[in-house]
Amino acid sequence: LVNTLDTLESDLLKNFLTDTEFLSTIQTANEEVIIVSNGRQKHECASFGWIMGTHHNLIAQGFSTAHGQPTSSHRVEGYGKLAWLHFLFHQLMHFGISASCNLLSFCNNSTIVSSTQQDPDKQMARTIGPLTQPDYDMLTEIMHAQSALACIIPQLTNTNHIKGHQDDNIPFDKLSCPAQLNILADELASNHL
């Protein structure tokens, strides 16, 4: 599947793993699936990671390199969100299934959260002017991916903000499930730098 995609998509999807329960979990009506993306940068190197899980287990994860200049937290976090959007879309299309679960997504970059929450058509109209913005390409890709995924997952909700690095002050096992997944996504991104 990955070899048939364009360069951007194949790069976003080249490093992913799924649990044997991924497909059944995604199709379970009362299951809550939490998706968290994160990014890391060090000098000019940048990477992202994303994790999908329930309150009981991890069902999918991915990581790769974030491209484009200038490298910024905004850009690498956006790549993480874009990657899971493409992953989920292609998995559902490839297997010909629908997602019946309750999907909740989180990102610790408030700008990515706010930039991608609005109606994509209204957001596009608002952002046509600043075509020279450094992350315009990535935001546009996110909005298109969200629109495509919303056609097959009507219950897809907006991404929520989650505070990053909560484990600095609270033990990992005392954190909420989204906060724990955020830390794991951050580790995926960090390990790929």
C-alpha positions, 0 to 999 in steps of 0.5 A: 500500500505505502509504495503506491502513494505519492511521496508525501503520503509514503513518507508519512506512513513508512514507519507504522505498526498496528496491533492485531486488535486494531481493525476490531477496535476501530469497528467497535461502536462503544469503544473510545479510541484516543489518538495523540500526535507529537513532534520534536526538533533539534537544530534542523532535524525534526520528527513526529510520532503518533499513537492510537490507543484505548484506555487498555492498550495501544492499537497503532503507532507511527513516526517519521521525519518532518520536512520543510523549512523553517523547522518549528514546533508548529510544523513538526506537531502538524506533521504528526496530526497529518500522519495519523489522518492519512494512516486512518484514512488509508487503513479504512479504505484499504480494508473497506471498513468504517470506524464505529468507535468514538474517536478523540484526538489530542495535540499539545500544540495549541496553534495546530489545534486552533488552526485546524478546528474551523470549517476547512472551507472557511479556514481556507478562505481566511488563509488564502492571503498568507500563502507565504506563511512557512507552514501554509502547505502543511496546514492545507494538507491537514485541512484536506485530510480532515475533510476526506476523513470526515466523509467516511467518519462522520463522528470525527471530532476536532482535535483537543489541546493537551498539555505536554510533558505532564510527566515532569511533575506527575508520575506517568501512571497517575496521568490521564490516558491522553496524557500518557499517550502524548508522552509515548508519542513524544518518545517516538518522535524523540527516538527518531531524531 
